[in-house]
Amino acid sequence: MQEAPVVKDELYCIRHSLAHVMAQAVLEIRPGTRLGFGPPIDNGFYYDFIFREQVTEEDFKEIEKRMRKIIHQDQAFTEENLDYDAAMARLDEMGEPYKKEYAEELFAKKGISSLRFYRNGPFLDMCEGPHVPSTKSIPADGFKLRSIAGAYWRGDARNVMMTRIYAWAYPGKEELRAAILAHEEALKRDHKKLGKELGIFRIDEQVGKGLPLWLPNGTVIRDELERYMEELEFKAGFHRVSTPVLARTSLYHTTGHLPYYKDGMFPFMEFRERSREGTEIVEDYVIKPMNCPHHHLIYASEKRSYRDLPLRLAEYGMCHRYEDSGSLSGLLRVRGMTMNDAHIYCTEAQIEEEFLAVMEMHKTVYRTMGITDYFMRLSTWDPEDPKGKQKYVDNPEAWERTQNMVRRAMERSGLPFREVKGEAAFYGPKIDFQFRTVTGREETASTNQLDFAVPGRMNL
């Protein structure tokens, strides 16, 4: 079943309005600060900033005091819709280059005729809304600034790093206190804390950031999980394979991965040697960030008939990705990982049933592990994206056909899912299984992809 869209109820409006109040307070305390985005989230809100003079958690008390002062001023939230020229002029006047960049994209990409702005007191922000009628509608004792984190502008590591301030926000003091207590209890069960206390894993600077060492207790857990999955995969008709951690760079050119994943790969290695005839031989190698190209070669290693399909290959392959150091977090985001990776090569007529069979495997595994709070995120292409030809395989008919197949299968699976436009992989729609950690952070646990760039391949 498809999950309902976010309900913009009273609490949503309070949280959204508080994000504006916090931005106003920050600008009063740190003039010259540049703004990013400030949306509501499940337990409150956040706002992204670029500071001239950095803010720390020691400044929270001052920011909160200023926020409560603004709330008590009973500032009304008023709406204004501006066409392209007026919106660009207003953003220039505000001195907000990042919001202007996004506004220009919205006008070009969405074909809209105007953008909405909201003002409360002296503060003005480009925003869709909705908001409470005035700041007096905000419970002054229902919020608390929580933490500071780094966040790239628009989530892209190629962009500037901003400072994100998170805050809790609830209808009143009691709900806020209960949420904070629950968060403190969750921190006691954080996997980084338990990993150290229970001897499961360790990150050692002498090895490198994001490269975990599995200790004896952790290795036992890994081995048992792998045995469990191998049994499930055997029953589901998967054939196990094993591939090396290195490959020639040309392989990733051939499969088309290199232009899209180069920034997330470790630096290439160049080997030079002399042939028997004395000629210099130069070869480039790369540490594999995924198993896909190797599995494609296994599939292509012999002639196959449609009668051989579906062919299901599975591997626990060691992969390395050069994740930004600011995004690394225990075992949730690493640079070295063993991926339980599988590829199903099938005919188009087999796609939907194969997809459903994999969904049933997901259900079985999560039920066995006692995991119930999850949903799927279907990422589709965006034909209106100005950068579409650089981001996606140029085959509109195939995009629409395969996305419809995936959508039907997801609806048949009965699992909750949300659809997100414009976040597909370059070669096909992508389905992520999303969980929340004990600390409330949303993470991707597994990914399914349908690849029509290689005919008849479904990457699961």
SVG drawing of the C-alpha trace seen along z (x, -y; Angstrom):
<svg xmlns="http://www.w3.org/2000/svg" viewBox="-4 -45 67 69">
<polyline fill="none" stroke="black" stroke-width="0.4" points="0.0,0.0 1.3,-3.5 1.8,-5.6 -0.3,-8.8 1.5,-12.2 2.7,-14.2 -0.3,-15.6 0.2,-19.3 -1.8,-19.5 -1.5,-22.0 1.7,-20.4 3.3,-20.5 2.4,-24.2 3.9,-24.9 7.1,-23.2 7.3,-24.9 6.7,-28.3 9.3,-27.6 11.9,-27.0 11.3,-30.5 11.4,-31.9 14.7,-30.2 16.1,-31.6 15.0,-35.1 16.6,-34.7 19.9,-33.5 20.0,-36.4 19.5,-38.8 22.3,-37.2 24.6,-36.5 24.0,-39.2 25.2,-38.3 24.3,-34.6 23.2,-32.9 20.1,-30.7 19.5,-27.2 16.3,-25.2 14.3,-24.9 11.6,-22.1 9.6,-20.4 10.6,-16.8 9.0,-14.0 10.2,-15.2 10.6,-18.9 12.5,-20.9 15.9,-22.0 17.4,-24.9 20.6,-25.1 22.9,-28.1 26.3,-29.4 27.7,-31.5 30.4,-34.2 30.9,-33.6 30.2,-29.9 27.4,-29.0 28.0,-26.2 25.6,-24.4 26.8,-26.9 24.8,-29.5 21.6,-27.5 20.4,-29.2 20.7,-32.7 18.9,-31.5 16.1,-30.0 15.7,-33.1 15.5,-35.2 13.0,-32.8 10.7,-33.1 10.9,-36.9 9.8,-36.7 7.0,-34.3 5.6,-36.7 5.7,-39.6 2.7,-38.0 4.1,-38.5 1.6,-37.6 2.6,-35.2 1.6,-36.9 1.8,-35.3 3.0,-36.9 3.2,-35.4 5.9,-36.9 6.5,-36.3 10.0,-35.5 11.4,-39.1 9.9,-40.1 11.1,-36.9 14.6,-37.3 14.8,-40.9 13.5,-40.1 16.0,-37.3 18.8,-39.7 17.5,-42.2 17.5,-39.6 21.1,-38.6 20.2,-34.9 22.2,-33.4 21.4,-29.8 17.6,-30.4 17.9,-32.3 19.7,-29.3 16.9,-27.0 14.2,-29.6 15.7,-29.8 15.6,-26.0 12.0,-25.9 10.9,-28.4 12.8,-26.5 12.0,-22.9 8.4,-23.3 7.2,-25.9 5.6,-27.8 4.4,-31.4 5.1,-32.6 6.9,-31.7 5.4,-32.1 7.1,-34.1 6.1,-34.4 6.9,-37.3 6.7,-37.4 7.8,-40.7 11.1,-41.7 11.8,-38.1 11.1,-37.1 11.6,-33.6 10.8,-31.9 8.5,-29.1 5.5,-27.0 3.9,-27.1 1.6,-26.6 2.2,-28.4 0.3,-29.3 -1.6,-32.6 0.9,-34.3 3.8,-33.5 1.5,-33.7 0.0,-30.4 3.3,-28.7 3.7,-27.0 6.7,-28.8 7.5,-25.9 7.1,-23.2 10.5,-23.4 14.2,-22.9 17.3,-23.2 18.8,-19.8 22.1,-19.5 24.4,-20.8 25.5,-18.8 27.1,-19.5 24.9,-19.2 25.8,-19.8 23.6,-22.3 20.8,-20.3 22.5,-17.1 25.2,-17.1 28.8,-16.5 30.0,-18.7 28.2,-21.7 29.1,-23.9 28.9,-22.5 26.3,-24.2 25.6,-24.1 22.3,-22.4 20.6,-23.2 18.1,-20.6 15.3,-21.2 12.5,-19.3 9.0,-20.8 5.8,-19.5 2.4,-20.9 3.6,-21.5 6.0,-21.0 4.9,-17.5 5.1,-16.1 8.5,-17.7 9.9,-16.3 8.6,-12.8 10.3,-13.0 13.6,-14.1 13.5,-11.3 12.8,-8.7 15.7,-10.1 18.1,-9.8 17.0,-6.2 17.5,-5.5 21.1,-6.9 21.8,-4.1 21.1,-1.6 23.0,-3.4 25.0,-0.8 28.3,-2.8 28.1,-2.6 27.0,1.0 29.6,2.0 32.3,0.9 30.8,2.2 30.0,5.7 33.2,6.1 31.4,6.1 33.4,3.8 36.0,1.0 37.1,-1.9 40.8,-2.4 42.5,-5.5 45.5,-3.4 43.3,-1.5 41.3,-4.5 38.0,-6.3 34.9,-4.2 36.9,-0.9 35.6,1.2 37.5,4.0 35.1,6.8 36.0,8.2 35.3,11.9 31.8,11.2 30.9,9.2 32.3,11.8 30.1,14.5 27.0,12.3 28.2,11.7 28.8,15.4 25.3,16.3 23.6,13.7 25.4,14.8 24.5,18.4 20.8,17.5 20.8,15.4 22.6,18.2 19.9,20.6 17.1,18.2 18.8,17.5 19.4,21.2 15.7,21.9 14.9,19.0 17.1,20.3 20.1,18.1 23.5,19.2 26.4,18.0 29.4,16.4 32.6,14.7 34.5,11.8 37.8,9.9 37.9,6.6 39.9,5.1 39.0,4.6 40.5,2.7 39.1,-0.8 38.0,0.0 35.3,2.3 33.5,-0.6 33.7,-2.6 32.1,0.3 29.2,0.7 28.6,-3.0 29.2,-3.3 32.3,-5.5 30.8,-8.9 28.2,-8.6 30.2,-7.0 33.7,-8.3 33.4,-10.8 32.5,-8.1 35.4,-5.8 38.8,-5.5 41.7,-6.9 42.6,-4.7 45.8,-2.7 48.3,-2.7 50.6,0.3 53.5,0.2 55.6,3.2 57.6,4.4 56.6,7.1 59.0,9.8 59.6,7.7 60.6,4.7 57.4,2.7 56.0,0.7 52.6,1.9 50.3,-0.6 47.1,0.6 44.6,-1.2 42.8,0.6 40.1,-0.5 38.9,1.0 35.3,2.0 32.5,-0.2 29.8,2.3 29.6,5.9 27.4,5.2 30.1,5.1 31.7,8.3 28.3,10.1 27.5,8.9 30.7,10.5 29.7,13.8 26.4,13.6 28.1,12.9 30.7,15.6 28.7,18.1 25.9,18.1 22.5,18.2 19.0,18.9 15.8,17.3 15.1,20.8 18.0,20.2 16.2,17.2 15.7,16.0 19.3,16.4 19.9,15.3 23.4,14.5 24.3,13.6 27.5,12.7 28.9,11.3 31.3,9.0 33.7,6.7 33.2,3.1 34.8,-0.2 33.4,-3.7 35.1,-7.0 32.3,-8.5 32.8,-12.0 34.3,-11.9 31.5,-14.1 28.9,-11.5 30.6,-8.5 28.8,-7.1 29.7,-3.8 28.4,-0.9 25.6,-3.0 27.8,-4.8 31.3,-3.3 33.9,-3.2 34.4,0.5 31.5,2.9 30.6,6.5 27.5,6.2 24.9,8.9 24.5,8.2 22.3,10.1 21.5,9.7 18.6,11.3 18.8,11.6 15.3,12.1 12.9,11.4 10.6,8.4 7.6,10.7 9.3,12.1 10.2,8.8 7.0,8.3 7.0,11.8 10.7,11.7 10.3,8.4 7.5,9.8 9.6,12.8 12.4,10.5 9.9,8.4 8.7,11.6 12.4,12.3 12.6,8.8 9.4,9.5 10.8,12.8 14.1,11.3 12.7,8.3 10.0,10.3 12.7,12.7 14.8,9.8 11.8,8.2 11.9,5.2 8.5,3.7 8.9,-0.1 10.0,-0.5 8.8,-1.6 10.0,-1.6 11.0,-4.7 10.4,-4.5 12.8,-6.9 11.7,-7.7 13.2,-9.8 12.1,-13.4 11.7,-14.1 11.5,-17.8 14.9,-17.9 17.2,-20.3 20.1,-18.0 18.1,-14.9 20.3,-13.8 23.4,-13.8 21.5,-12.1 19.5,-9.4 19.6,-7.0 17.9,-8.7 15.0,-6.4 11.7,-8.0 9.5,-5.1 11.6,-2.5 11.5,-4.8 7.7,-5.0 7.2,-1.3 9.6,0.0 8.4,-2.5 4.8,-1.3 6.0,2.3 7.7,1.6 4.8,-0.5 2.4,2.3 4.6,4.9 5.0,2.6 1.3,2.2 0.8,5.9 3.4,6.5 1.2,4.7 4.3,3.0 4.1,-0.8 5.9,-3.0 6.5,-6.6 7.3,-7.9 10.1,-10.4 10.5,-12.1 13.9,-12.8 16.1,-10.5 16.3,-7.4 19.6,-5.8 20.9,-6.7 19.9,-3.3 16.5,-2.7 14.1,-3.2 15.4,-2.6 13.7,-1.2 15.2,-1.8 14.1,-0.2 14.1,-3.0 14.4,-2.5 14.7,-4.7 17.5,-4.1 16.9,-4.2 18.0,-7.8 15.4,-8.7 17.7,-9.0 16.4,-7.7 18.7,-5.2 18.6,-3.1 18.9,0.6 18.8,2.1 18.3,1.1 16.5,2.7 17.1,1.4 15.6,2.2 18.1,1.7 16.8,1.4 20.1,0.1 21.2,3.7 18.2,5.5 16.5,8.0 18.5,7.3 17.0,6.6 19.4,5.5 18.0,6.6"/>
</svg>
